[in-house]
């Protein structure tokens, strides 16, 4: 059992002054014993002691209060920027610390494996993030500063995330093997969905995971089951799913309220597929057992009206030729303004103005703007999910309503479609990639649990995450 010693109240009080911390202060974890000695050598009245107390030990490294408060500020700003509900601080703090513990264990593995990220790769990634937000790197730094996010902290966090993604690819994703039989089975499922008219259905799902260690004892399983049953009862008594997910879930998306977003049936975690497809919007599942622990699933809503039953035995592969106009979000163009501009352009198109001319004039996607917004032929999976969904549901020759993606706001027009079902090799490769993505999500959860189980972890925080009442 972890040992809890440091009062959470102290951290809550310290959080108010987190933005006053000096950015240039060294932030690298040190050996646990050395860190303890360094704080003991400073007079108790010095503020440095309060800011450098250890809140967790992970093998030979530590997480300090200073690091935890900085990460709290970073996560809080990210939740606000993504318009996610902000959990209470007493819920947010233990979840952030839990993520930091997992991340530190992963970074230790990366160090042992010699995985690093050079400055050029980091700078290119940061530039790409800025571009995705419609900003130059300088504008992006200014935007982070206005949100209260330190550029140095953000930069280091992105370096860690790239490093960890490389370790995950090496240790998990590259080891996933998808057999021909699995591909055949998946294609047969797709054929069945087309016949039943479910091929176009998507499901908005949230999850809660009450996690188990990899080598769980009967006592571990009993405690986890009891906690899961209490959580399920709290939900049935009217508890807020997102709030409970943030409080008790051991899944990576806990702070996002367990939100998995919109998923087609073949992109749902395999253990959820049968339950979700039999549920009604607003319904909460029974407990679902897996090697990872006990799961609870909420089906928030569905979309994509059931199609007419297909008469063909083949899985259809449709390619789409479309064009679009993109308005990116920036310091001077917010969401409302971008949507308003596209509504104006859409009205001008309805009055007969030329799409290509308006795309060349107004679209922020400079590559396609030069071609009048033309994106060429696109196969399934080539576009981001939000764009592909609108493209697939917009009738040929019509202009969509404005919609948002990670790149900004768009309108699009479908010029033509064609059946490419005869390209069997592409269809099988697409299916293989989908199965790999699904398997990777499941394997990554188990891998993270395993490296935590193998690490020496001591939590020195004065309280545990909030639990649902029995």
VEXNUGU-694953 format. One line per field, with one value per residue (C-alpha): y, x, z. Coordinates in pm, 1 decimal, padded with zeros to 6 digits. Example, Ala and Ser with C-alpha at 12.3 -4.5 7.8 and 13.67 -1.06 7.14 Angstrom:
BEGIN
yy <- (-00450.0:-00106.0)
xx <- (01230.0:01367.0)
zz <- (00780.0:00714.0)
***
This chain:
BEGIN
yy <- (00000.0:00351.8:00562.8:00900.9:01174.2:01515.2:01701.4:01777.4:02101.0:02236.6:02168.7:02332.1:02645.7:02637.2:02602.7:02962.9:03078.5:02830.3:03094.9:03279.8:02992.0:03074.8:02902.8:02871.9:02671.6:02324.5:02074.4:01741.4:01469.6:01368.5:01066.5:01034.6:01036.3:01335.4:01528.5:01462.8:01570.4:01890.6:01998.9:01909.8:02139.1:02446.8:02637.0:02551.7:02914.4:02918.0:02890.9:02665.5:02382.2:02402.8:02403.9:02120.1:01862.9:01518.7:01401.4:01070.2:00833.7:00626.9:00386.9:00612.4:00935.1:01166.6:01401.9:01724.3:01957.5:02220.3:01982.4:01874.0:02231.9:02319.4:02016.2:02106.9:02450.4:02302.0:02046.0:02306.2:02534.3:02246.0:02151.1:02511.2:02545.4:02226.8:02347.3:02047.9:02074.0:02150.1:01886.8:02012.5:02059.1:01778.0:01546.4:01694.8:01688.5:01311.3:01230.6:01458.8:01302.4:00955.7:01055.2:01196.7:00871.0:00669.4:00915.6:00908.0:00526.2:00542.4:00802.2:00580.7:00297.1:00532.2:00628.4:00264.5:00196.2:00499.7:00672.0:01048.9:01343.7:01597.9:01970.9:01978.6:01715.3:01896.8:02234.6:02087.9:01928.1:02253.5:02436.7:02180.5:02226.6:02602.4:02560.6:02329.9:02613.3:02864.9:03048.2:03114.8:02979.0:03330.6:03374.6:03033.3:03122.3:03445.0:03256.0:03010.2:03297.6:03464.5:03138.1:03132.1:02837.9:02855.7:02797.5:02608.6:02377.9:02322.3:02252.2:01998.5:01831.0:01787.0:01642.9:01387.9:01300.3:01243.0:01032.0:00822.5:00777.0:00641.9:00400.6:00290.5:00232.4:00028.8:-00171.7:-00217.9:-00105.5:-00250.3:-00588.0:-00613.2:-00880.4:-00897.0:-01231.1:-01283.8:-01461.1:-01154.6:-00940.3:-01188.2:-01192.3:-00810.8:-00786.4:-01037.9:-00822.5:-00517.5:-00709.7:-00800.5:-00437.5:-00327.1:-00585.8:-00478.6:-00109.6:-00037.3:00039.3:00417.6:00422.7:00600.2:00592.8:00861.4:00668.3:00741.6:00490.5:00434.9:00180.2:00047.2:-00086.1:-00403.6:-00474.7:-00725.6:-00997.1:-00925.7:-01127.7:-01241.4:-00957.0:-00703.4:-00830.3:-00818.9:-00460.2:-00347.5:-00515.9:-00348.9:-00009.4:-00066.1:-00171.5:00137.7:00355.4:00193.0:00244.9:00609.2:00654.5:00488.6:00718.9:01014.8:01076.7:01266.6:01022.5:01266.8:01379.1:01021.9:00926.1:01209.9:01098.0:00721.3:00602.4:00450.9:00499.8:00747.2:00963.3:01006.2:01382.2:01416.4:01261.1:00922.2:01061.0:00828.3:01057.6:00934.1:00581.1:00353.6:-00001.9:-00127.0:00144.2:00071.4:-00121.8:-00484.5:-00554.3:-00274.4:-00350.1:-00599.7:-00398.5:-00060.6:-00183.6:-00319.3:-00002.5:00301.8:00662.0:00760.9:00401.0:00279.9:-00070.5:-00339.3:-00403.6:-00534.4:-00746.2:-00750.3:-00825.1:-00449.4:-00441.6:-00351.7:-00118.2:00089.7:00238.2:00519.8:00550.5:00923.7:00937.6:00785.3:00934.1:00818.8:00691.4:00322.4:00269.6:00046.7:-00313.2:-00386.4:-00651.6:-00703.7:-00954.8:-00712.5:-00440.3:-00113.2:00116.4:00462.5:00732.3:01094.7:01396.6:01712.0:02071.2:02291.0:02633.8:02654.0:02942.5:02885.7:03003.5:03270.7:03558.0:03774.2:03505.0:03305.1:03018.6:03242.1:03470.8:03179.7:03021.5:03357.8:03412.5:03070.0:03131.5:03450.6:03260.3:02987.8:03248.5:03394.5:03047.0:03002.2:03323.3:03179.5:03290.1:03052.7:02813.1:02800.3:03178.4:03215.9:02936.5:03108.8:03434.2:03321.3:02969.0:02937.4:02597.8:02747.6:02418.0:02345.9:02714.2:02744.9:02468.3:02633.5:02428.2:02099.0:01809.5:01546.4:01191.6:01072.1:00718.4:00631.9:00717.5:00983.8:01278.1:01361.9:01204.4:01515.3:01609.4:01257.1:01228.2:01547.1:01451.4:01112.1:01258.7:01558.5:01489.4:01540.5:01898.0:02046.8:02267.3:02157.0:02375.5:02507.1:02246.4:02232.6:02007.8:02027.7:02262.2:02518.7:02571.2:02433.0:02418.4:02154.0:02049.9:01690.3:01695.8:01323.9:00975.7:00643.7:00280.2:00148.6:-00180.2:-00374.1:-00262.8:-00559.9:-00502.1:-00147.5:-00267.4:-00535.1:-00290.4:-00039.9:-00313.6:-00419.3:-00060.6:-00032.1:-00355.7:-00241.0:00088.2:-00094.1:-00351.2:-00075.6:00104.6:-00214.7:-00321.3:00022.9:00014.8:-00324.6:-00218.2:00093.7:-00110.1:-00360.4:-00104.9:00057.0:-00281.9:-00348.2:-00009.2:00088.0:00362.3:00547.7:00819.6:01085.5:01277.1:01323.8:01188.6:00946.5:01029.9:01077.9:00758.5:00714.7:00659.1:00299.7)
xx <- (00000.0:00129.7:00220.8:00042.6:00214.7:00199.6:-00125.6:-00325.6:-00440.8:-00087.4:-00081.8:-00420.1:-00295.0:00027.9:-00160.9:-00274.5:00085.5:00192.8:00227.8:00479.4:00726.7:01045.7:01041.9:01416.7:01440.7:01580.9:01297.8:01476.0:01387.2:01678.0:01752.7:01500.2:01754.1:01939.6:01615.5:01517.2:01859.0:01851.5:01522.4:01637.3:01938.2:01720.8:01558.9:01190.7:01089.5:01221.7:00958.9:01193.5:01122.5:00747.4:00797.5:01050.1:00881.6:00855.3:00504.6:00597.1:00891.2:00918.6:01214.5:01519.9:01346.0:01107.3:00822.9:00833.5:00556.9:00695.5:00666.5:00316.2:00191.7:00337.8:00173.1:-00155.5:-00141.4:-00059.0:-00341.5:-00589.2:-00507.7:-00540.7:-00882.0:-00999.9:-00860.4:-01043.2:-01362.7:-01362.6:-01534.6:-01284.5:-01284.5:-01256.2:-00894.9:-00913.5:-01008.7:-00776.4:-00463.9:-00444.5:-00530.0:-00253.4:-00008.6:-00113.8:-00042.2:00294.5:00387.6:00301.7:00483.7:00795.9:00800.0:00771.1:01048.5:01274.1:01210.1:01289.0:01617.8:01716.6:01629.0:01825.4:01517.2:01564.0:01411.6:01647.9:01574.6:01510.8:01236.6:01087.5:01092.7:00929.2:00657.6:00589.3:00575.1:00323.9:00108.1:00115.2:00021.1:-00267.8:-00396.3:-00358.4:-00065.8:00301.1:00529.6:00559.0:00180.6:00145.2:00395.0:00205.4:-00125.6:00016.4:00156.0:-00186.9:-00334.2:-00071.7:00120.3:00498.7:00657.7:00945.3:00703.5:00492.9:00800.2:00931.6:00591.3:00578.2:00931.5:00817.6:00507.6:00711.1:00961.3:00686.4:00508.8:00835.4:00874.2:00512.1:00563.3:00876.4:00746.9:00382.3:00264.0:00549.1:00493.6:00126.3:00062.2:-00271.9:-00340.6:-00514.8:-00794.6:-00853.7:-00879.3:-01121.9:-01334.2:-01341.1:-01447.3:-01725.2:-01845.7:-01849.8:-02053.8:-02300.7:-02325.2:-02394.9:-02670.2:-02830.8:-02799.7:-02559.6:-02251.2:-02296.4:-02372.8:-02140.3:-02150.5:-02047.5:-01915.6:-01770.1:-01591.4:-01483.7:-01213.4:-01158.1:-00810.4:-00648.2:-00275.0:-00144.7:-00093.6:-00411.7:-00479.2:-00831.4:-00830.0:-00736.8:-01019.6:-01274.0:-01179.6:-01192.0:-01529.1:-01670.8:-01543.6:-01686.3:-02024.8:-02033.4:-01948.7:-02219.3:-02474.6:-02369.1:-02430.6:-02771.7:-02857.7:-02802.2:-02429.2:-02256.6:-02062.0:-01787.1:-01731.6:-01711.6:-01477.1:-01244.9:-01261.3:-01221.4:-01130.6:-00790.4:-00815.6:-00593.6:-00894.8:-01016.4:-00960.0:-01154.2:-01452.4:-01382.0:-01480.1:-01387.1:-01552.1:-01741.1:-01652.9:-01778.6:-01845.3:-01511.5:-01325.4:-01486.8:-01274.3:-01354.4:-01482.3:-01741.5:-01874.9:-02147.7:-02274.1:-02272.6:-02451.2:-02734.0:-02769.8:-02993.1:-02861.3:-02832.0:-02801.5:-02524.1:-02384.3:-02348.7:-01994.9:-01770.2:-01474.9:-01142.9:-00779.5:-00743.5:-01018.8:-01387.7:-01537.3:-01855.5:-01972.7:-02216.5:-02365.8:-02431.3:-02574.9:-02566.8:-02562.0:-02574.7:-02919.8:-02933.1:-02879.5:-03089.9:-02980.1:-02711.6:-02779.9:-02414.9:-02184.4:-01892.0:-01777.6:-01817.7:-01519.3:-01624.0:-01379.1:-01490.2:-01381.5:-01441.7:-01330.6:-01337.8:-01277.4:-01096.4:-01101.4:-00846.5:-00880.3:-00634.5:-00597.8:-00821.0:-01059.2:-01243.0:-01486.6:-01791.5:-01618.8:-01486.6:-01830.6:-01990.5:-01743.9:-01821.7:-02196.5:-02146.8:-01945.5:-02210.7:-02480.5:-02271.1:-02237.6:-02615.4:-02650.7:-02432.0:-02076.8:-01796.7:-01665.1:-01312.9:-01283.1:-01398.9:-01164.7:-00867.5:-00964.1:-01060.2:-00935.4:-00649.8:-00556.2:-00306.9:-00226.4:-00581.5:-00676.9:-00449.2:-00658.9:-00987.8:-01017.7:-00989.5:-00874.9:-00869.6:-00992.3:-00996.8:-01032.1:-01172.1:-00923.9:-00735.8:-00916.4:-00954.4:-01260.5:-01481.6:-01410.6:-01469.0:-01800.4:-01937.7:-01794.7:-01966.1:-02305.8:-02316.8:-02506.2:-02317.9:-02336.6:-02439.3:-02235.0:-02220.6:-02299.7:-01989.9:-01825.2:-01517.4:-01212.6:-00874.6:-00762.6:-01041.8:-01381.8:-01473.9:-01741.8:-01711.7:-01873.1:-01881.0:-01809.9:-01840.9:-01798.5:-01689.7:-01695.5:-01343.4:-01453.1:-01252.5:-00929.0:-00914.8:-00554.8:-00631.0:-00944.0:-00748.0:-00469.5:-00724.5:-00882.9:-00540.2:-00464.6:-00799.6:-00743.8:-00392.9:-00527.1:-00789.1:-00538.1:-00287.6:-00537.7:-00601.4:-00236.9:-00114.6:-00342.9:-00199.2:00158.8:00129.4:-00019.2:00265.6:00545.9:00376.5:00343.3:00713.6:00821.4:00875.5:00618.2:00555.4:00290.1:00354.6:00030.9:-00194.5:-00514.7:-00628.8:-00858.2:-01223.1:-01427.6:-01799.6:-02007.2:-02119.1)
zz <- (00000.0:-00075.0:00225.9:00247.0:00447.2:00277.1:00338.4:00026.0:00192.6:00173.0:-00199.3:-00254.6:-00083.6:-00283.0:-00612.1:-00594.2:-00628.2:-00895.6:-01167.4:-00951.4:-00975.2:-01160.5:-01499.1:-01513.8:-01191.2:-01262.7:-01282.9:-01324.5:-01071.0:-00848.6:-00631.9:-00350.5:-00067.9:-00209.3:-00244.9:00114.3:00241.5:00037.7:00192.6:00542.5:00506.1:00442.6:00733.3:00779.8:00727.7:00371.9:00096.1:-00103.3:00139.3:00076.0:-00298.8:-00309.0:-00089.9:-00242.4:-00332.0:-00499.0:-00540.1:-00858.9:-00846.3:-00803.3:-00910.6:-00731.6:-00816.7:-00618.7:-00513.3:-00750.5:-01046.6:-00945.8:-00918.9:-01258.2:-01417.2:-01246.2:-01406.9:-01748.3:-01734.6:-01608.5:-01900.8:-02146.7:-02007.7:-02038.1:-02390.8:-02496.1:-02323.7:-02089.9:-01749.8:-01476.0:-01198.6:-00840.1:-00737.9:-00481.8:-00772.2:-01033.0:-00817.3:-00745.1:-01108.2:-01234.1:-00990.1:-01107.2:-01468.4:-01367.2:-01192.6:-01503.8:-01728.2:-01511.2:-01519.4:-01899.7:-01923.5:-01711.8:-01956.0:-02245.7:-02082.4:-02035.5:-02400.6:-02523.5:-02669.1:-02700.6:-02887.8:-03043.4:-03047.2:-03423.5:-03396.8:-03098.7:-03275.0:-03587.0:-03374.8:-03191.2:-03522.5:-03646.4:-03335.5:-03390.6:-03758.0:-03664.3:-03447.4:-03729.5:-03568.5:-03616.1:-03346.0:-03198.9:-03189.9:-03028.1:-02754.7:-02688.4:-02671.6:-02417.6:-02214.2:-02205.1:-02074.4:-01800.2:-01948.7:-01935.6:-02277.4:-02114.4:-01930.9:-02243.4:-02454.0:-02202.1:-02178.7:-02557.9:-02552.6:-02293.9:-02496.8:-02814.5:-02619.8:-02464.5:-02798.3:-02942.1:-02651.7:-02689.1:-03060.4:-02996.3:-02699.4:-02800.5:-03142.4:-03350.8:-03183.5:-03278.6:-03540.0:-03722.4:-03890.0:-04222.7:-04036.3:-03818.1:-04131.9:-04291.6:-03975.7:-03959.3:-04323.9:-04257.7:-03967.0:-04195.4:-04451.6:-04178.4:-04068.6:-04424.4:-04461.4:-04133.2:-04221.6:-03931.9:-04139.6:-04106.6:-03733.3:-03490.2:-03111.4:-02860.3:-02561.1:-02217.0:-01996.8:-01637.8:-01557.1:-01207.3:-01273.5:-01146.1:-01114.8:-01366.8:-01103.6:-00910.0:-00596.1:-00499.6:-00245.6:-00518.2:-00739.2:-00456.3:-00365.6:-00728.9:-00783.6:-00472.3:-00588.1:-00936.4:-00795.3:-00571.9:-00871.2:-01083.4:-00806.6:-00771.6:-01145.7:-01125.3:-00835.5:-01065.9:-01032.8:-01311.5:-01529.8:-01630.7:-01271.5:-01142.7:-01426.9:-01327.8:-00963.2:-00981.1:-01331.5:-01393.1:-01770.2:-01953.4:-02042.0:-01682.0:-01671.9:-01996.1:-01821.2:-01978.8:-02318.3:-02606.4:-02860.4:-03163.8:-03275.1:-03548.0:-03431.1:-03562.8:-03367.9:-03032.2:-02781.8:-02860.8:-02507.8:-02549.2:-02897.6:-02810.3:-02512.4:-02688.8:-02999.7:-02782.8:-02569.8:-02608.4:-02582.0:-02216.8:-02101.7:-01868.3:-01906.8:-01644.9:-01519.7:-01798.3:-01683.7:-01869.1:-01775.7:-01709.3:-01447.0:-01432.0:-01692.3:-01699.3:-02029.6:-02102.5:-02451.0:-02475.8:-02827.6:-03173.3:-03519.9:-03880.6:-03972.8:-04053.1:-04422.4:-04642.8:-04622.8:-04877.0:-05135.8:-05218.0:-05051.0:-05079.6:-04842.2:-05026.8:-05059.5:-05174.6:-05284.4:-05270.3:-05471.3:-05266.2:-05224.4:-04916.5:-04767.5:-04432.3:-04184.1:-03907.2:-03548.5:-03435.0:-03189.3:-03410.2:-03540.4:-03273.8:-03330.3:-03368.7:-03617.5:-03825.5:-03842.0:-03932.1:-04217.7:-04360.6:-04331.7:-04534.9:-04796.8:-04808.0:-04874.9:-05156.8:-05307.2:-05287.5:-05489.8:-05764.3:-05685.7:-05786.4:-05518.0:-05661.9:-05671.1:-05310.4:-05197.6:-05360.3:-05187.7:-04837.7:-04758.7:-04508.8:-04654.9:-04897.2:-05066.6:-05178.4:-05212.2:-05514.9:-05674.5:-05587.4:-05268.7:-05460.6:-05238.6:-05511.0:-05455.9:-05093.4:-04964.6:-04620.3:-04347.1:-04544.9:-04382.8:-04014.7:-03857.6:-03839.5:-04201.5:-04329.7:-04146.7:-04305.7:-04645.0:-04628.8:-04536.7:-04773.4:-05099.5:-05423.6:-05549.7:-05214.8:-04981.5:-04618.3:-04321.6:-04140.7:-03917.4:-03697.1:-03708.5:-03537.5:-03817.7:-03783.9:-03947.9:-04290.9:-04552.5:-04822.5:-05146.3:-05270.2:-05644.1:-05717.9:-05572.1:-05715.4:-05609.2:-05547.5:-05389.0:-05643.3:-05476.4:-05239.5:-05129.5:-05016.1:-04836.4:-04649.5:-04562.2:-04432.5:-04220.6:-04088.7:-03983.4:-03807.3:-03617.1:-03522.6:-03383.0:-03177.7:-03049.1:-02965.3:-02741.4:-02548.0:-02528.0:-02418.9:-02113.7:-02013.1:-02085.8:-01871.5:-01588.8:-01614.4:-01597.1:-01296.7:-01127.6:-01185.8:-01046.7:-00684.1:-00624.9:-00300.2:-00290.5:-00025.8:-00082.7:00218.2:00065.6:-00200.6:-00495.2:-00405.4:-00390.6:-00461.3:-00149.7:-00089.3)
***
